[in-house]
Amino acid sequence: MKKLLNELYDYLGITIGTMLYSLGVTAFMLPYGLTTGGVAGISSIVYYATGFEVQNMFLIINAILLLVAVPLLGLRFCIKTIFGVTSMTFMLWLFQRILEIPDPQHPGMMMLPHFINDQSFMAAVLGAVFCGTGLAFCFECNGSSGGTDIIAAIVNKYRPMSLGSVIMACDIVIISSCYFIFHDWARVIFGFVILIICSFTLDACIRSRHQSVQFMIFSRNYRKISDAITQMGHGATILEGEGWYTKSERKVIFTIVRRREQNDIFRIVKQIDPYSLVSMTEAKGVYGNAFDTIKQSTGRRKLHTLVCCSNNTTKIASASQTMGEEYDIRSLLDVGCDTRQAFNAPVLELHGKERVAFVKRYFGFDAFYIDRDGKVWLAEGDFNDKEYIHHTFDTLEEMKTYFTKNSGLKLG
């Protein structure tokens, strides 16, 4: 049920995003002859040159790109893109029908009105803000409006080029080409202004949603405060300190939460120990665990990391030999699961599904366990999700065959 609700939330967010983007294009760009990047920009240029409606060209170009992308990138990658393209096409058509008025200079024809008289620059700014906000909704909901995103994904798969550089190159070509329609460099400049403001708005929206703060709490009631923080679902680390004035031992609680949750931390501290000293600072980037994912390339071919839920060197060496050089097989100690510690010790008493689930939950890596009969238990998936994907295999060779069949080498 939770997964279904998350999917519905994503599709609702994509719909809102395409609505905002379409409003920005139809209300503030098309009436003023302004151009943005992507397929929406190409469609706008065709509209200015021929009168062929934007949504029709948008759908045609994306349909061609998707026909190429599905066999190359897979249907799973393209499902939400297909929904985004369909939603965007409908929203572009809908807002044109809602906003258009009779053209006084051409009886019987319709036109899009100027909401800001003779203020092309303000129209460019407002249009870019709407488009950037709409894209933020789409990206936050794991969606896409198609277009140059598809081109970038295809190029990135076969060439060592970042998605951003491919999209930027496409946008520069598209915006510059509007000069051949209007023969006006001012419109080209406006197009680049739209591109910059749209990118800034997109980054600002995403950054504000993911912004985090870190707390350092100095309190004699550190145990109760730490327990209350963990009960909220957050982590807390106790640092050793010494009060230099009193020359006494002090404990410092360190925790990181989303900015929207900072008041909950203050409420806990005030309730348990109002005499605490609290320092809060902004964390510009927090990666790992329940926060953002590290997306930086390692600069070399990635290996799929698998944790063998054991410290038996013979068993690990055998697994490494069977799986081959494409897999990085690690022991429990290699990933920091020291079973001499009270928290990790119970893992040795678990078996099969429970053991690999423990390692997956608290250490993040895909994990497998080999029992005495050679049977293999595997846990994979999102380590923030308590419902992992579990598999059982009769041998390690069967597990390797599973990974090979499922998109070859899976990158972890």
Phi, psi and omega per residue, in radians:
M1 nan -0.711 -3.125
K2 -1.094 -0.734 3.131
K3 -1.123 -0.683 3.127
L4 -1.108 -0.765 3.124
L5 -1.119 -0.676 3.105
N6 -1.118 -0.689 3.108
E7 -1.139 -0.769 3.117
L8 -1.093 -0.664 3.102
Y9 -1.101 -0.715 3.123
D10 -1.085 -0.808 -3.111
Y11 -1.176 -0.611 3.063
L12 -1.131 -0.755 3.117
G13 -1.092 -0.713 3.110
I14 -1.108 -0.700 3.119
T15 -1.089 -0.793 3.108
I16 -1.094 -0.711 3.132
G17 -1.084 -0.803 3.135
T18 -1.183 -0.523 3.092
M19 -1.138 -0.823 3.141
L20 -1.135 -0.751 3.135
Y21 -1.081 -0.793 -3.124
S22 -1.127 -0.648 3.098
L23 -1.127 -0.726 3.105
G24 -1.066 -0.713 -3.121
V25 -1.230 -0.858 -3.018
T26 -1.332 -0.546 -3.077
A27 -1.583 -0.527 -2.987
F28 -2.167 -0.123 -3.136
M29 -1.981 -0.969 -3.095
L30 -1.031 -0.740 -3.126
P31 -1.118 -0.427 -3.063
Y32 -1.844 0.104 3.129
G33 1.176 0.579 -3.128
L34 -1.681 2.675 -3.073
T35 -2.207 2.450 3.021
T36 -1.990 -3.046 3.140
G37 -1.532 -3.055 3.085
G38 1.252 -2.966 3.136
V39 -1.145 -0.536 3.076
A40 -1.076 -0.633 3.095
G41 -1.182 -0.770 3.087
I42 -1.053 -0.783 -3.131
S43 -1.094 -0.652 3.111
S44 -1.136 -0.743 3.140
I45 -1.093 -0.749 3.098
V46 -1.102 -0.675 3.122
Y47 -1.097 -0.772 3.131
Y48 -1.128 -0.612 -3.062
A49 -1.432 -0.633 -3.004
T50 -2.147 -0.314 -3.058
G51 1.492 0.018 3.108
F52 -1.189 2.158 -2.965
E53 -1.027 2.517 -3.016
V54 -1.015 -0.832 -3.036
Q55 -1.112 -0.552 3.140
N56 -1.187 -0.819 3.106
M57 -1.157 -0.655 3.101
F58 -1.014 -0.787 -3.124
L59 -1.183 -0.735 -3.105
I60 -1.090 -0.855 -3.104
I61 -1.106 -0.783 -3.124
N62 -1.183 -0.591 3.098
A63 -1.095 -0.722 3.110
I64 -1.121 -0.796 -3.137
L65 -1.095 -0.695 -3.135
L66 -1.200 -0.629 3.088
L67 -1.071 -0.600 3.093
V68 -1.356 -0.651 -3.018
A69 -1.304 -0.626 -3.053
V70 -0.988 -0.885 3.117
P71 -1.207 -0.411 -3.111
L72 -1.536 -0.679 -3.039
L73 -1.885 -0.238 3.129
G74 1.675 2.604 -3.098
L75 -1.164 -0.594 -3.103
R76 -1.067 -0.725 3.124
F77 -1.108 -0.587 -2.965
C78 -1.611 -0.188 -3.029
I79 -1.036 -0.897 -3.124
K80 -1.250 -0.473 3.052
T81 -1.167 -0.718 3.096
I82 -1.069 -0.754 3.102
F83 -1.116 -0.742 3.132
G84 -1.079 -0.738 3.128
V85 -1.125 -0.783 3.138
T86 -1.094 -0.774 3.132
S87 -1.118 -0.739 3.137
M88 -1.112 -0.730 3.128
T89 -1.046 -0.792 -3.134
F90 -1.151 -0.746 -3.100
M91 -1.160 -0.672 3.089
L92 -1.082 -0.756 3.103
W93 -1.129 -0.783 -3.062
L94 -1.099 -0.827 -3.080
F95 -1.214 -0.529 3.056
Q96 -1.162 -0.702 3.127
R97 -1.182 -0.634 -3.118
I98 -1.261 -0.726 -2.987
L99 -1.552 -0.399 -3.020
E100 -1.171 2.599 3.129
I101 -2.313 2.835 3.103
P102 -1.072 2.433 3.120
D103 -1.458 2.007 -3.079
P104 -1.179 -0.444 -3.118
Q105 -1.510 -0.298 -3.141
H106 -2.326 1.559 -3.120
P107 -0.953 2.405 3.133
G108 1.544 -0.116 3.138
M109 -1.944 2.787 -3.118
M110 -1.964 2.751 3.132
M111 -2.553 2.802 3.051
L112 -1.608 2.275 -3.039
P113 -1.351 2.787 3.005
H114 -1.558 1.950 3.127
F115 -1.367 -0.419 3.103
I116 -2.163 1.811 -3.030
N117 -1.097 2.158 3.041
D118 0.906 0.640 3.119
Q119 -2.228 1.192 -3.087
S120 -1.095 -0.634 -3.100
F121 -1.158 -0.765 3.115
M122 -1.137 -0.633 3.082
A123 -1.106 -0.700 3.115
A124 -1.101 -0.741 -3.136
V125 -1.121 -0.870 -3.114
L126 -1.125 -0.727 3.108
G127 -1.071 -0.737 3.135
A128 -1.134 -0.673 3.120
V129 -1.117 -0.790 3.106
F130 -1.078 -0.785 -3.113
C131 -1.144 -0.766 3.132
G132 -1.097 -0.728 3.112
T133 -1.138 -0.717 3.113
G134 -1.093 -0.752 3.104
L135 -1.108 -0.642 3.118
A136 -1.066 -0.748 3.086
F137 -1.033 -0.793 -3.116
C138 -1.098 -0.849 -3.094
F139 -1.163 -0.659 3.137
E140 -1.152 -0.444 -3.138
C141 -1.764 0.409 3.070
N142 1.043 0.554 -3.126
G143 -2.012 -3.101 -3.125
S144 -2.750 2.641 3.074
S145 -1.651 0.182 3.086
G146 1.425 -2.580 3.061
G147 1.170 -2.279 -3.059
T148 -1.140 -0.340 3.041
D149 -1.060 -0.714 3.135
I150 -1.163 -0.796 3.124
I151 -1.028 -0.786 -3.117
A152 -1.097 -0.723 -3.138
A153 -1.123 -0.678 3.125
I154 -1.180 -0.810 3.139
V155 -1.094 -0.748 -3.128
N156 -1.093 -0.498 -3.124
K157 -1.239 -0.569 -3.046
Y158 -1.942 -0.187 -3.131
R159 -2.325 2.562 -3.140
P160 -1.351 1.049 3.127
M161 -2.112 2.402 -3.135
S162 -1.239 2.703 3.117
L163 -1.055 -0.729 -3.093
G164 -1.087 -0.714 -3.111
S165 -1.195 -0.636 3.115
V166 -1.172 -0.802 3.141
I167 -1.094 -0.744 -3.136
M168 -1.093 -0.741 3.130
A169 -1.083 -0.753 3.122
C170 -1.101 -0.760 -3.102
D171 -1.133 -0.680 3.133
I172 -1.081 -0.763 3.137
V173 -1.133 -0.776 -3.089
I174 -1.126 -0.848 -3.098
I175 -1.144 -0.714 -3.135
S176 -1.121 -0.546 -3.086
S177 -1.199 -0.294 3.128
C178 -1.180 -0.262 3.082
Y179 -1.077 -0.597 -3.100
F180 -1.263 -0.224 3.080
I181 -1.599 -0.830 -3.046
F182 -1.774 -0.309 -3.055
H183 0.901 0.780 -3.088
D184 -2.432 1.930 -3.113
W185 -1.193 -0.384 3.112
A186 -1.069 -0.683 3.126
R187 -1.182 -0.610 3.083
V188 -1.121 -0.771 3.121
I189 -1.087 -0.754 3.085
F190 -1.031 -0.666 3.123
G191 -1.065 -0.739 3.111
F192 -1.235 -0.575 3.042
V193 -1.073 -0.772 3.100
I194 -1.047 -0.759 -3.122
L195 -1.076 -0.769 -3.107
I196 -1.180 -0.818 -3.123
I197 -1.158 -0.670 3.115
C198 -1.080 -0.780 3.132
S199 -1.129 -0.728 3.131
F200 -1.108 -0.759 3.135
T201 -1.114 -0.755 3.114
L202 -1.020 -0.859 -3.137
D203 -1.104 -0.734 -3.115
A204 -1.113 -0.731 -3.140
C205 -1.124 -0.803 -3.124
I206 -1.188 -0.715 -3.120
R207 -1.144 -0.683 -3.130
S208 -1.156 -0.590 3.140
R209 -1.253 -0.580 -3.058
H210 -1.757 0.086 -3.077
Q211 -1.138 2.406 -3.101
S212 -2.172 2.837 3.068
V213 -2.294 2.624 3.102
Q214 -2.036 2.462 -3.106
F215 -1.992 2.445 2.899
M216 -2.128 2.019 -3.018
I217 -2.005 2.088 3.120
F218 -1.760 1.918 -3.054
S219 -2.651 2.537 3.032
R220 -1.345 -0.288 3.095
N221 -1.755 0.732 -3.027
Y222 -1.127 -0.533 -3.121
R223 -1.149 -0.835 -3.129
K224 -1.139 -0.708 3.133
I225 -1.134 -0.752 3.139
S226 -1.117 -0.707 3.109
D227 -1.092 -0.736 -3.130
A228 -1.136 -0.670 3.128
I229 -1.153 -0.776 -3.135
T230 -1.187 -0.548 3.081
Q231 -1.149 -0.411 3.055
M232 -1.342 -0.171 -3.126
G233 1.717 0.199 3.129
H234 -1.841 2.812 3.062
G235 -1.597 2.726 3.091
A236 -2.527 2.390 3.126
T237 -2.093 2.345 3.131
I238 -1.693 2.117 3.114
L239 -1.776 2.490 3.099
E240 -1.430 2.382 3.113
G241 -2.561 2.991 3.108
E242 -2.414 2.190 3.067
G243 -1.269 1.966 -2.980
W244 -1.228 -0.530 3.134
Y245 -1.226 -0.792 -3.101
T246 -1.589 -0.209 -3.085
K247 0.982 0.630 -3.127
S248 -2.047 2.704 -3.136
E249 -1.215 2.398 3.102
R250 -2.271 2.595 3.060
K251 -1.928 2.405 -3.132
V252 -2.097 2.213 3.102
I253 -1.592 2.226 3.096
F254 -2.041 2.211 3.120
T255 -2.598 2.667 3.113
I256 -2.190 2.291 3.129
V257 -2.401 2.903 3.028
R258 -1.179 2.616 -3.103
R259 -1.005 -0.628 -3.115
R260 -1.154 -0.243 -3.111
E261 -1.826 0.090 -3.054
Q262 -1.124 -0.612 -3.136
N263 -1.127 -0.520 3.091
D264 -1.122 -0.679 3.122
I265 -1.162 -0.803 3.116
F266 -1.039 -0.677 -3.129
R267 -1.128 -0.731 3.127
I268 -1.100 -0.828 -3.102
V269 -1.101 -0.779 -3.110
K270 -1.131 -0.628 -3.113
Q271 -1.259 -0.708 -3.056
I272 -1.512 -0.785 -3.089
D273 -2.572 1.535 -3.104
P274 -1.173 -0.167 3.129
Y275 -1.652 0.153 3.116
S276 -1.172 2.696 2.978
L277 -1.781 2.136 -3.052
V278 -2.106 2.243 3.044
S279 -2.035 2.158 3.109
M280 -2.096 2.257 3.100
T281 -2.294 2.710 3.126
E282 -1.359 2.337 3.076
A283 -1.805 1.920 -3.048
K284 -1.174 -0.545 3.124
G285 -2.603 2.204 3.085
V286 -2.231 2.113 -3.029
Y287 -2.190 2.493 3.120
G288 1.772 2.925 3.141
N289 0.937 -2.156 -3.079
A290 -1.627 0.175 -3.105
F291 -1.779 -2.515 -3.044
D292 -1.398 2.783 -3.140
T293 -1.605 2.396 3.062
I294 -1.275 2.108 -3.071
K295 -1.918 0.035 -3.123
Q296 -1.186 2.334 3.097
S297 -1.221 2.532 3.107
T298 -1.391 -0.130 3.121
G299 1.452 0.095 3.101
R300 -2.574 3.026 -3.141
R301 -1.127 2.259 -3.099
K302 -1.310 2.550 2.998
L303 -1.859 2.661 3.051
H304 -1.510 2.019 -3.129
T305 -1.458 2.216 3.077
L306 -2.190 2.354 3.112
V307 -1.755 2.107 3.014
C308 -1.463 2.056 -3.012
C309 -1.302 1.101 -3.119
S310 -2.866 2.841 2.996
N311 -2.016 0.234 3.121
N312 -1.291 1.950 -3.049
T313 -1.113 -0.611 3.128
T314 -1.141 -0.761 -3.138
K315 -1.136 -0.710 -3.127
I316 -1.199 -0.715 3.108
A317 -1.104 -0.701 3.114
S318 -1.130 -0.725 3.118
A319 -1.133 -0.715 3.126
S320 -1.093 -0.712 -3.138
Q321 -1.173 -0.696 -3.123
T322 -1.210 -0.774 -3.065
M323 -1.307 -0.498 3.089
G324 1.628 3.109 -3.033
E325 -1.249 -0.257 -3.120
E326 -1.352 -0.123 -3.090
Y327 -2.136 2.373 3.106
D328 -1.737 1.784 -3.099
I329 -1.598 2.155 -3.108
R330 -2.117 2.688 3.089
S331 -1.550 3.074 3.087
L332 -1.071 -0.766 3.135
L333 -1.125 -0.591 -3.129
D334 -1.068 -0.479 -3.125
V335 -1.827 0.176 3.067
G336 1.562 0.211 3.119
C337 -1.577 1.442 -3.131
D338 -1.487 1.870 -3.049
T339 -1.271 -0.043 3.030
R340 -1.368 -0.271 3.094
Q341 -1.474 2.555 -3.043
A342 -1.033 -0.680 -3.084
F343 -1.171 -0.662 -3.058
N344 -1.565 -0.315 -3.050
A345 -0.974 -0.687 -3.096
P346 -1.052 -0.321 -3.107
V347 -1.070 -0.518 -3.136
L348 -1.235 -0.362 3.138
E349 -1.575 -0.181 -3.137
L350 -1.511 2.858 -3.138
H351 -2.456 2.539 3.005
G352 1.007 -2.091 -3.017
K353 -1.034 -0.702 -3.097
E354 -1.219 -0.665 -3.109
R355 -1.162 -0.840 -3.122
V356 -1.193 -0.541 3.103
A357 -1.172 -0.662 3.113
F358 -1.073 -0.833 -3.121
V359 -1.144 -0.718 3.132
K360 -1.113 -0.713 -3.069
R361 -1.200 -0.742 -2.981
Y362 -1.796 -0.175 -3.140
F363 -2.198 -0.164 2.935
G364 1.551 -0.453 -3.051
F365 -1.438 2.659 2.949
D366 -1.062 2.401 -3.010
A367 -2.307 2.587 3.067
F368 -2.381 2.747 -3.136
Y369 -2.376 2.381 3.137
I370 -1.935 2.102 3.130
D371 -1.503 -3.095 -3.037
R372 -1.132 -0.443 -3.135
D373 -1.546 0.033 3.138
G374 1.537 0.023 3.114
K375 -1.263 2.483 -3.042
V376 -2.013 2.311 3.046
W377 -1.935 2.360 -3.091
L378 -2.267 2.377 3.023
A379 -2.154 2.246 3.110
E380 -2.504 2.916 3.131
G381 2.176 -2.869 -3.128
D382 -1.357 2.081 -3.064
F383 -1.235 -0.188 3.047
N384 -1.430 -0.170 -3.121
D385 -1.763 2.163 -3.102
K386 -1.207 -0.352 3.127
E387 -1.668 1.558 -3.117
Y388 -1.451 2.897 3.029
I389 -1.498 2.100 -3.138
H390 -1.922 2.469 3.086
H391 -2.365 2.690 2.985
T392 -2.222 2.472 -3.139
F393 -2.339 2.625 3.127
D394 -1.316 -0.482 -3.120
T395 -2.533 2.901 3.041
L396 -1.117 -0.594 3.131
E397 -1.060 -0.654 3.108
E398 -1.155 -0.669 3.107
M399 -1.128 -0.726 3.115
K400 -1.102 -0.701 3.102
T401 -1.085 -0.658 3.108
Y402 -1.064 -0.831 3.136
F403 -1.116 -0.661 -3.131
T404 -1.138 -0.706 -3.123
K405 -1.266 -0.531 -3.124
N406 -1.605 1.462 3.127
S407 1.024 0.636 3.046
G408 1.168 -2.197 3.130
L409 -1.486 2.033 3.099
K410 -1.429 2.387 -3.062
L411 -1.673 2.146 -3.131
G412 -2.029 nan nan
